[in-house]
């Protein structure tokens, strides 16, 4: 049988795990949403989603739910994807509408 302090630590760890689980889940959800928007090519929405994801990651690191280096790595990867997509969207010009064919003249 475990000591009283060990039993208390088990209860405390369980409570912390439940509290941290929702934050971790929110982080993953926000990152996934941002990545989907990036790959869909919706840059305005993607930038807002990335901003939200970065904010969520920072809050998780501040509360020490995620390690600071883990948070930095995730943010760097997400921003790298966003910057690459933005650069590609600027490099590809908007497709111009095809000119209308001129009607043939009868002679």
N, C-alpha and C positions, 0 to 999 in steps of 0.2 A: 504494500500500500504506500502511496506517495505521501509526502509531508504536506502540511497545510499550505505552506508557501508555494509548493509545486502545483498544488491544485488551483490556488489562486492565479498563478501565472498562466495556467492552462485556460482559465476563464477569461483572463485579460487578453491573452493572445487571440482567443476566439472572437471576442468583441472587436478587437482591432482589425482582424482579418475581414470581418463582415463590413466594417466601415470603409476599409481600404478597397474592397472589391468593387464597390460602386464607382469609386474614383478611377480605378484602373479601367473599368469597363467604359466609362465616359471618354477616357483618353483614346482607347482603341476605336471607339465609334467615331469620334471626331476625326481621327487620322484617316480612317477608311472612307468617310464622307468626302474629305478633302481630296484623297487620291482618286476617287471615282470622278469627281468634277474635273480634276486635272486631265485625266485620260479621256474624258468626254469632250474636252476642248472648251469648256465654259470658263474662261479666265476670270471674269468679274466675280462670279460665284465662288470659284476656286480660291481666289485671293482672300475672300471673306472667310471661307471655311478653314483655310490654312491659318489665318489670324486667330480664329477660335481654337483650333487645335493647339497652336503654340501657347496660347494663354492657358489652356487646360493643362498642358504639359508643365508649364512653369508653376502652376498652383500645386500640382502633384509633387514636384521637386521641392517646393517650399515647405510642404507638409511632411516631407521625407517619406512619401509613399513610394516614389521612384527615386533611384539614385540620380544625383545630378549629372553624372557622365552619361547615364542611360538616356536621360531627358535631352541632353545636348546632342547625342548621336541621332535620336529620333527626329529632332527639329532640323538638324543638318540634312538628313536624308529627304525629309519632306520638302524643305525649301529648295534643295537641289532639283527635285522633280519639278517643282513649280517654275523655277527659273529656266529650266531647260524647255518646258512647254511654252512659256512666254516667249522665249527667244525663237522657237520654231514657228510660233504663230505670227511673229513679226516678220520673219524671213519669208514666209509664204504670203504673197499678196492676195488680196481678195479676188476671187474669180470674177472676171468681167463678163457681163452678159453678152451673148453672141450677137453680132450685128445682124439686123434683118436683111434678108436677101432682096436685092432690087428687082422689081418686076421687069420681065423681058419686054423689050420694045418690039412691036410688030411692024415690019417694014413693008 
